[in-house]
Amino acid sequence: MKTWVYIDHFQGQELPASWEAVGVGKKFGLVTAIVFGSGVEPLAKKAFEYGADEVLLADDPALADFRPEAFASTLSSLVSSGTPDLILFPTTARGRDLAAMTAIDLNSGVIVDAVALDLEDGKVVATRPVFGGKLLAKMACSASPQIITLRGRAFPKPEHQPGRSGTLTKVPAKAEALTRVEGYAATEGGVSLTDAGIIVSGGRGVSNNPALTPPAGLDEKQAEIWRAQQGFKLIGELAAVLGGAMGASRAAVDAGYVPYAHQVGQTGKIVSPDLYIACGISGAIQHLAGMRSSKTIVAINKDAEAPIFQVARYGVVGDLFQIVPALTEAFKKRLGK
């Protein structure tokens, strides 16, 4: 089976989920990595070190910024001559855009957010969550090439083999596009939610600390947000001690407690960390859809009937404003921080 894997990156800095996709592709034989951008030949060479046997490199100043029209046109033209059987993408914002637009160009279909792949009767069968993650469904694409996006951290990352090489083929770029990138807005630093092995998340319950007295002059809504911000500092401190990322429920984001970049859920980030600690999160289906595949889930909530406890391996019924600081101190001592 001829398998291609798109290497997603931002200005030459790859997303780890791309290497996971290369590892999955190796299950089916030789892998061709697809690298588009400007000044990204070092990334192409790195693809060999993670298992790619061949790299198709479109290195052109016109591809310096991700524009799905130009990237899809370039990829579609390569598919027409290269005829791969399977194209894999990481399930990232760029990966999903490019997979969808390429499928339209090729009159194929897309299976998104797969968490397992198997080969049955010459066809790749993908397993993906459905109904908000409550069930797993198996499906295959009848068109060719099969286009599938893979959920990050659902597959193991292949071993890095420094010095490994392969066949590097430079290909032309199709740079025509109706859009242009005007610039970028920097967001706060820290560990990426999609790449994090540990995530500590907060929900609306993070604003309910009766022990805090807000500054004078704030109205009711401003006082609520102020309390929530103090609560999310506790969430962030625990995440920092564990070397993880801070997440949030949609309710917390919609209430203005934290920026959207922290949102975990169906309309936020889909995550699969090794450890997910949910603090003051009731467990709405929208949120569960984004974190249900976490390896270990710990829930902290005062409501013993909260739905989050149904998916948690460990549950703590109690006040998060007492439990989270206690956990932070305990981990500091245990980890020597």
N, C-alpha and C positions, 0 to 999 in steps of 0.2 A: 504494500500500500504506500502510495506517494503522499507524504504528510508535510504540510507547510505550517509553520508557527510564526505568528506576527509578534515581534518584540516591541512592546509598548515602552516608551520612554518619554521623559521631558528634558529637552535640550541635552540629550546624551546620557542622562541618568535613568537607567532602566528601572522598571518596577519588578520586584522579585517574583511576582506572579508570572512574569514572562518565562522565567527559567523553569517554574513548575510546569508550564505548558510544554516546554521542550522535553522535560522528563516524561510527560504523558505521551507525547508523540513518539518517543523511542520505543514504547510498547508495541508499536505497529510497524517498526522498521526504521529506515533511514529518515532523518529529519532535515528539512530545508528551512532555515530561519529567514524571515523577511525583515530587513532593517531599512527604514526610510528616515531621512532627515538631512541635516547639513553638518559636515564635520563629524560624522558618526562612525567612521571606519574603526576606531578603537572598540566601539560597541559590537561591531560585526565580529571582530577577533575574539571578543569576550564570549560571544555566542558559541564559538567552537569549544571554549573551555567548559561550557555547561552542557555539551553533548551534541550540538548541531554538527551535521556532516557537511552541509553546504550552506552558504549564505548568499542570498540575492540582495545586493546593496544598491539602493537608489540614493546617492549622496549628491544633493543639489541645493544650492542656496534657496531655491524656490520652495524647498520642503523644510526650511528652518523652523517654521511654525506649523502646528498640526491644523490642517484644514481638510475635513473629511472628503470634500469633492476631489481635491488633488490626490490625496492618498488612495481613495477608492479607485480613481481612474488608473493610477499607476499599478495598483494591485490587480485590477480586473484585466488590464492588458497583459500582465505577466501570466495570469491564470489561463488566458486564451491560448498561449503558446506552450505553457508548462504543464497544463492539464493535471493538477493535483487531484487526489481522491478526497482529501480531508484538509481543511484549514482550521487551525485552532487559534483562538484569541483569548487573552485574559479578560475576565469580566470587569473591565474598568470603564470609565466614562468614554474614553477615546476608543477602547476596544469594541464596545457595544456599538458606537456610532459607525465605526469603520466596517464592522461585520455586517451591520444592517444595510449600509449603502452598497457594499460589495455584493451582497446577496441580490439586491435589486438589479445591479448591473449585469449579474450573471444568471438572472432568472432562477435563483436557487432559494433556499430557506435558511433560517437560523434557529438553532437550539441554544437557548441562553442559560447561563448559570449552572452548568453541569457540575455534579459533585462526584461522578464516577463514569468511566467509559469502558465498554466491553466490545469485543468483536464477535458478531454472530452472523453466520452465513455471508461473510464478506462485507457486511455493513457494520458501521460503528453504531452501537446503541448507547445512548446517553441517559444517565439517571439524574433527574433534577427535582428540586422541591416544588410542590404545587400546593394550592390552597393555604398560602401563608406559611408554608413549611410543615403543615400537619401531615402531609403524605409525600411519598416519593414516587415519581412516575418514570417509566422507561419509554424512550421514544427514539425514532430514527428519522433522518431526512431522506426522502425518496429521490430528491434531485441530486445532481452532481455538479460541483464538488459539495460534499457535506461541510457545513460551516457551523462551528460550535464554539461558544465562549465558556470558559472554565472559571468556577468560583475560586477566588484567591484563598490560599492556605487549606484548600480541600485536598490537595495533592502534595506529595513530598517534593522538596526541592532537590534536584540532582546534585551530585558531588561536583565541586569545582575542581577542574583538572588543569592547573596552570601549564601553559606551553602547548596544549592540545591544538591542532590545526585542522583545516579542511579546505574545501574548494570555495574560493571567494569569487563571485561573479558580479561584476558591476552592470547595472541595468539602467535604462533611461527613465527619467521622471516625466510624468504627465502633470504639468503644473497649472493647467488652466482651472480657474475657480472664480466663482462670483463673489466670494467673501475674502476678506483680508483681516489679519490680526492687528489691532491697533496697539495692543500692549498687554501687560499682565499686572494683576494686583496681588501683592504679597500677602499671605496670611500668616498667622502666628506659627512659630516653629513648634517642634516637638515630634513625638513619634506618630507616624502615619497610622490612622485607624485601620486601613485595609491591610497593612503589613504587620500590625502589632500582634505579638504573641500573648499579651495580657491587656485587657481593657477594663477600666473601672468606669461605670456609667451612672448617671444620676437622672432622676425623673422629677415630677412636680413635687414629690415629697421632700425634696432638698430645700424647699422654701419654707417648710413648716417647723422652724426652730423657735419655740416660744421663749427660749432663754435670751434671744437677741433683741435688743432695743434699737430700732433704726434711728438715724439722725433726725433731729427736729426739722420740720418744714417739708417732709415728704408726704405726698398723698398716699392713699391705700395701695395703689398699684406700684408706685415707686418704692414703697416700703417692702412690698412683696418681692420685687426684683432685687432689692438690696439684700434681703435675707437669703434669697436664692444664690446670689453671687458669693456670699460668705459660705454657704453650704457647698457650692461647687469648688471653693478653695480646698475644702476637706477632701473632696473627690479627687481633685488634681494632685494633692499631696500624696495620697495613697497610690495613685497611678505612677507618680514620679519615683517613689520609693521602690516600687516593683519593676521599674523600667518599662512601664507600659504607656498606654494612651488613655486620654479621657474621652468618654462618650456621653451621649445624652439621648433621652427619648424625644420623640417629636413634640410631645406636650410641653417639655421644658424649653425646646427651641421656639415653638410657637408663642410661648409666654414671654419670650425675650430674655430668658435667663442666660443663654449661651449662644454663640453663632451657629449657623446651619452646618458649618464644617464638622461639627461634633456629632451630628445626628446619625443615630443608628436605626435602621428600620427599612421598610419597603420603599419609602421615598427618600431615604438617606443612604448611608453606607451599609452594604451587606458584608458582614464580618464573620470570620471563623477562627477566633483566637484559641489558644490552648486554655486560657482562663478568662472567664467573663464574670465580673462582679457587678450585679445590678443593685443599686441603692435607691430606695424610694421610688421604684418603678413597679407599677401595678401589673404590667404584662399584657398590654393591649396587643391584639393580633398583628397590628402593623409593626410593632416593635419586635415581636417574636419572630416575624418573617425575616428580620435582618440579623438575628443572632442565635437562632435556634440550633444551628450546626456547630456552635462552640463546643470544644471538647469537654470542658468542665464549666458548669454554670453555678454561681453562688448568688443567692438572693437575700437581701436584707430589707425587711419591710415590717412595719408595725401591724399590718393587717394579715392575720394568719390565713385568710381566705383569698388573698391576692392570687390571680392566675399565674403569676411568675413562678410560684412555688411548684406548679405542675410540671415545669420543664427543668427546674433546678435540681442538681445533684445534692447540693447542700443548701439548707435554708436556715436563716436566723430571724426569728420573730422578735423584734425589738426596735429601739430608737437608734436610727443610723447616726445621729449626732453624738451618741456615746460609743457606738460600736466601731464606726469608721476611724475616729482618732485612736482608739485602742488598738485596732489592727495596724494602723500606721506606725505606732510606737513599737509594737511587737515585731513587725517586720524590720524596722530600723535596727533593733537589737539583734535579731536573728541574722540579718544580712550585713551587720557591721557598718551601718551607715549613720 
